[in-house]
């Protein structure tokens, strides 16, 4: 007996019954236990306690009055204008990127539609889900090192830790 014959002998009620979703069980409600407790590494806790004052002291704490004293109205307006301009430029970049992607998709679809019907068009319409090679080379790996960069950075860090130097940024202590 063919599938079409069986399907044609069913009533609409039988077909609708097959499409019904199964009854769901009501989940059992659990009592709230609060946030889970994280494990605390005692060595990490001791290190944090040891360097806490230094870490918090590296960032100056300003009250609202001190912040108001540090920034004038003109500077505040200038900062707001800069922020608005930055936002406008970033949105323009985003729209240009979206437009570029949409144009590429539109051109791809137009090129596929221009193909003659048959094997070639069918092959072009199938998505390519192959994975990229796992051992591919990235261009950043081949970038040569900058001469003297690491040594200069290391010297500046040592001066910052030792408290020496000419009072430049970072001479008060280590920072990241």
KEKE-3310 file (N, C-alpha, C; in steps of 0.2 Angstrom, whole numbers, plus 5000, padded with zeros to 4 digits):
npx = (5004:5003:5011:5003:4990:4987:4988:4978:4967:4965:4956:4953:4953:4961:4973:4976:4977:4989:4998:4997:5005:5014:5009:5016:5026:5024:5036:5045:5046:5060:5067:5074:5091:5100:5115:5128:5142:5159:5174:5188:5205:5217:5231:5230:5221:5228:5239:5231:5227:5239:5244:5233:5231:5241:5237:5224:5228:5234:5225:5218:5206:5193:5182:5165:5165:5179:5181:5173:5180:5192:5188:5183:5169:5170:5179:5172:5161:5168:5173:5161:5157:5167:5164:5152:5155:5164:5155:5146:5155:5159:5147:5145:5155:5151:5138:5144:5151:5141:5133:5143:5144:5131:5130:5139:5133:5121:5127:5132:5121:5115:5124:5123:5110:5111:5117:5116:5101:5103:5116:5127:5122:5115:5125:5132:5122:5122:5127:5144:5151:5163:5176:5189:5206:5215:5228:5231:5241:5243:5244:5249:5259:5270:5276:5290:5300:5301:5315:5323:5312:5306:5317:5317:5304:5305:5315:5309:5299:5306:5312:5300:5296:5306:5306:5314:5319:5313:5302:5291:5277:5271:5281:5277:5274:5271:5260:5247)
npy = (4994:5011:5026:5038:5033:5029:5041:5048:5042:5046:5056:5073:5076:5066:5069:5082:5078:5072:5082:5088:5095:5086:5083:5094:5091:5098:5108:5104:5114:5122:5126:5142:5144:5154:5163:5153:5147:5152:5144:5148:5152:5150:5155:5164:5173:5178:5185:5195:5202:5206:5215:5224:5237:5244:5242:5248:5261:5265:5271:5286:5293:5303:5315:5321:5335:5337:5332:5341:5353:5350:5349:5361:5371:5373:5364:5352:5354:5353:5340:5333:5336:5330:5317:5315:5317:5307:5296:5298:5296:5282:5276:5279:5272:5259:5258:5259:5248:5238:5241:5238:5224:5220:5224:5215:5202:5204:5205:5193:5184:5189:5185:5171:5169:5173:5162:5148:5137:5121:5110:5118:5130:5124:5118:5130:5136:5128:5128:5130:5121:5117:5115:5127:5126:5118:5120:5133:5147:5162:5179:5188:5181:5181:5193:5203:5206:5222:5232:5234:5237:5228:5229:5242:5244:5235:5241:5253:5248:5243:5254:5260:5252:5252:5265:5275:5286:5300:5305:5302:5295:5282:5281:5281:5269:5251:5248:5243)
npz = (5000:4995:5001:4998:4997:5010:5017:5011:5015:5028:5040:5043:5056:5062:5056:5061:5075:5075:5073:5085:5100:5113:5129:5142:5156:5172:5179:5194:5207:5215:5230:5233:5234:5235:5230:5223:5232:5229:5227:5237:5235:5247:5246:5235:5241:5252:5245:5238:5249:5254:5244:5243:5248:5241:5227:5227:5231:5219:5211:5210:5221:5218:5224:5220:5220:5219:5206:5199:5201:5194:5180:5169:5163:5149:5145:5148:5139:5127:5128:5127:5114:5107:5110:5105:5091:5089:5091:5080:5069:5071:5070:5056:5051:5054:5047:5034:5033:5034:5023:5013:5015:5012:4999:4993:4996:4988:4975:4974:4974:4963:4953:4954:4950:4937:4932:4921:4922:4930:4933:4937:4942:4953:4960:4964:4972:4983:5000:5006:5018:5023:5034:5039:5037:5050:5053:5048:5042:5051:5047:5056:5063:5056:5058:5060:5074:5083:5084:5099:5106:5117:5126:5130:5135:5146:5153:5157:5165:5175:5181:5185:5195:5204:5208:5202:5189:5179:5184:5176:5168:5177:5186:5199:5203:5199:5185:5174)
capx = (5000:5008:5010:4998:4984:4986:4987:4972:4961:4964:4952:4956:4954:4967:4979:4977:4979:4996:5002:4997:5011:5014:5008:5022:5025:5025:5043:5045:5049:5065:5068:5079:5096:5105:5121:5133:5149:5165:5180:5193:5212:5220:5237:5227:5218:5234:5242:5227:5227:5246:5245:5227:5232:5245:5233:5219:5231:5237:5220:5216:5199:5191:5175:5162:5168:5186:5180:5170:5186:5197:5185:5180:5163:5172:5182:5166:5158:5173:5173:5154:5157:5171:5161:5147:5158:5166:5149:5144:5160:5159:5140:5146:5159:5146:5134:5148:5152:5134:5132:5148:5142:5124:5131:5142:5128:5117:5130:5133:5114:5113:5128:5120:5104:5113:5120:5110:5099:5106:5121:5131:5118:5113:5131:5133:5118:5123:5132:5150:5151:5169:5180:5195:5212:5217:5235:5232:5245:5240:5249:5253:5264:5276:5278:5296:5300:5303:5321:5324:5305:5306:5322:5315:5298:5308:5319:5304:5295:5311:5312:5294:5296:5312:5305:5319:5317:5312:5295:5287:5271:5272:5286:5274:5273:5269:5254:5246)
capy = (5000:5016:5031:5042:5030:5029:5048:5051:5039:5049:5062:5079:5076:5062:5073:5087:5075:5070:5088:5091:5094:5082:5087:5095:5090:5104:5107:5104:5121:5121:5132:5146:5143:5159:5162:5147:5150:5151:5142:5153:5149:5154:5159:5170:5178:5181:5189:5201:5206:5209:5221:5228:5244:5247:5242:5253:5267:5267:5274:5291:5293:5309:5316:5325:5342:5337:5331:5347:5357:5348:5350:5367:5370:5373:5357:5347:5355:5350:5332:5331:5337:5325:5310:5315:5316:5300:5292:5299:5293:5275:5274:5280:5266:5253:5258:5258:5240:5235:5242:5234:5217:5219:5224:5208:5197:5206:5204:5185:5182:5191:5181:5164:5170:5174:5156:5144:5132:5115:5108:5123:5134:5120:5118:5137:5138:5124:5131:5127:5120:5114:5119:5130:5121:5119:5122:5138:5152:5169:5184:5191:5177:5182:5200:5204:5210:5229:5232:5238:5238:5225:5231:5249:5242:5232:5247:5258:5244:5242:5261:5262:5247:5254:5272:5279:5289:5307:5307:5301:5291:5275:5281:5280:5262:5247:5249:5239)
capz = (5000:4995:5006:4996:4998:5017:5019:5008:5019:5035:5041:5045:5064:5063:5054:5066:5081:5074:5074:5092:5104:5118:5136:5146:5163:5176:5183:5201:5210:5220:5235:5231:5239:5235:5225:5225:5235:5225:5231:5238:5236:5252:5243:5231:5246:5255:5240:5237:5256:5255:5240:5242:5249:5235:5221:5228:5231:5213:5208:5215:5222:5218:5225:5214:5220:5216:5199:5196:5201:5189:5173:5168:5159:5142:5144:5148:5133:5122:5129:5125:5107:5105:5111:5099:5085:5089:5090:5073:5065:5072:5066:5049:5049:5054:5041:5028:5033:5033:5015:5009:5016:5009:4992:4991:4996:4983:4969:4974:4972:4956:4949:4954:4946:4930:4929:4917:4926:4930:4938:4939:4947:4959:4964:4967:4977:4989:5005:5008:5025:5025:5039:5037:5039:5057:5053:5043:5045:5052:5045:5062:5066:5052:5058:5063:5081:5083:5087:5105:5110:5123:5131:5132:5139:5152:5157:5160:5170:5181:5184:5189:5201:5208:5210:5199:5183:5179:5186:5170:5170:5179:5191:5206:5205:5193:5182:5168)
cpx = (5004:5006:5004:4991:4982:4984:4981:4966:4960:4960:4956:4958:4960:4973:4981:4979:4986:5000:5001:5003:5009:5013:5014:5021:5027:5031:5041:5049:5054:5065:5074:5085:5101:5111:5125:5139:5154:5170:5185:5200:5215:5227:5235:5224:5223:5238:5238:5227:5234:5246:5238:5228:5236:5241:5227:5222:5234:5232:5218:5209:5197:5183:5172:5164:5175:5185:5178:5176:5191:5194:5181:5174:5165:5175:5177:5162:5162:5173:5166:5154:5161:5168:5155:5150:5161:5161:5147:5149:5160:5152:5141:5150:5155:5142:5138:5149:5146:5133:5136:5146:5136:5125:5135:5137:5123:5120:5131:5126:5113:5118:5126:5114:5105:5116:5114:5108:5102:5111:5125:5128:5116:5119:5133:5128:5119:5128:5138:5152:5158:5173:5186:5201:5214:5224:5236:5237:5242:5245:5252:5258:5271:5279:5285:5296:5303:5310:5321:5317:5305:5311:5320:5309:5301:5311:5314:5300:5300:5311:5306:5293:5301:5311:5310:5315:5316:5305:5290:5281:5273:5278:5284:5274:5271:5262:5253:5242)
cpy = (5006:5022:5036:5039:5030:5036:5050:5048:5042:5055:5067:5079:5071:5065:5078:5084:5073:5076:5091:5090:5090:5086:5088:5094:5096:5103:5107:5110:5119:5127:5135:5145:5149:5158:5156:5151:5147:5148:5147:5150:5153:5158:5165:5175:5182:5186:5196:5205:5209:5215:5225:5235:5248:5247:5248:5260:5270:5271:5280:5292:5300:5310:5320:5332:5342:5337:5338:5353:5356:5349:5357:5366:5370:5366:5352:5348:5352:5343:5329:5331:5332:5318:5310:5314:5309:5295:5292:5295:5285:5272:5274:5274:5260:5253:5257:5251:5236:5235:5238:5226:5215:5219:5217:5203:5198:5204:5196:5182:5183:5187:5174:5164:5170:5167:5152:5139:5125:5114:5113:5128:5130:5120:5125:5139:5133:5127:5127:5127:5117:5118:5122:5125:5123:5122:5128:5143:5159:5174:5187:5187:5178:5189:5200:5208:5217:5229:5236:5239:5235:5227:5238:5248:5240:5237:5251:5254:5244:5249:5262:5258:5250:5261:5277:5283:5296:5309:5306:5297:5284:5275:5280:5273:5258:5248:5244:5243)
cpz = (5000:5000:5005:4998:5005:5019:5016:5012:5026:5035:5043:5053:5065:5061:5059:5073:5080:5075:5081:5096:5110:5125:5139:5153:5167:5180:5190:5204:5215:5224:5233:5237:5239:5230:5228:5227:5231:5230:5232:5239:5241:5250:5240:5236:5250:5251:5239:5244:5256:5251:5239:5243:5243:5229:5222:5228:5224:5209:5212:5215:5223:5220:5220:5214:5217:5208:5195:5196:5195:5181:5173:5163:5151:5140:5144:5141:5127:5122:5126:5117:5104:5105:5106:5093:5084:5088:5083:5068:5065:5069:5059:5047:5049:5048:5034:5027:5031:5025:5011:5009:5012:5001:4989:4991:4990:4976:4969:4972:4965:4951:4949:4950:4939:4927:4926:4922:4925:4935:4941:4944:4954:4963:4967:4972:4984:4994:5006:5015:5027:5030:5037:5040:5046:5058:5048:5047:5045:5050:5051:5065:5062:5053:5062:5070:5079:5087:5093:5109:5116:5128:5134:5137:5146:5156:5160:5165:5176:5185:5188:5195:5206:5211:5207:5193:5184:5181:5181:5173:5172:5185:5198:5208:5199:5191:5176:5164)
residu = (UNK:UNK:UNK:UNK:UNK:UNK:UNK:UNK:UNK:UNK:UNK:UNK:UNK:UNK:UNK:UNK:UNK:UNK:UNK:UNK:UNK:UNK:UNK:UNK:UNK:UNK:UNK:UNK:UNK:UNK:UNK:UNK:UNK:UNK:UNK:UNK:UNK:UNK:UNK:UNK:UNK:UNK:UNK:UNK:UNK:UNK:UNK:UNK:UNK:UNK:UNK:UNK:UNK:UNK:UNK:UNK:UNK:UNK:UNK:UNK:UNK:UNK:UNK:UNK:UNK:UNK:UNK:UNK:UNK:UNK:UNK:UNK:UNK:UNK:UNK:UNK:UNK:UNK:UNK:UNK:UNK:UNK:UNK:UNK:UNK:UNK:UNK:UNK:UNK:UNK:UNK:UNK:UNK:UNK:UNK:UNK:UNK:UNK:UNK:UNK:UNK:UNK:UNK:UNK:UNK:UNK:UNK:UNK:UNK:UNK:UNK:UNK:UNK:UNK:UNK:UNK:UNK:UNK:UNK:UNK:UNK:UNK:UNK:UNK:UNK:UNK:UNK:UNK:UNK:UNK:UNK:UNK:UNK:UNK:UNK:UNK:UNK:UNK:UNK:UNK:UNK:UNK:UNK:UNK:UNK:UNK:UNK:UNK:UNK:UNK:UNK:UNK:UNK:UNK:UNK:UNK:UNK:UNK:UNK:UNK:UNK:UNK:UNK:UNK:UNK:UNK:UNK:UNK:UNK:UNK:UNK:UNK:UNK:UNK:UNK:UNK)
# end
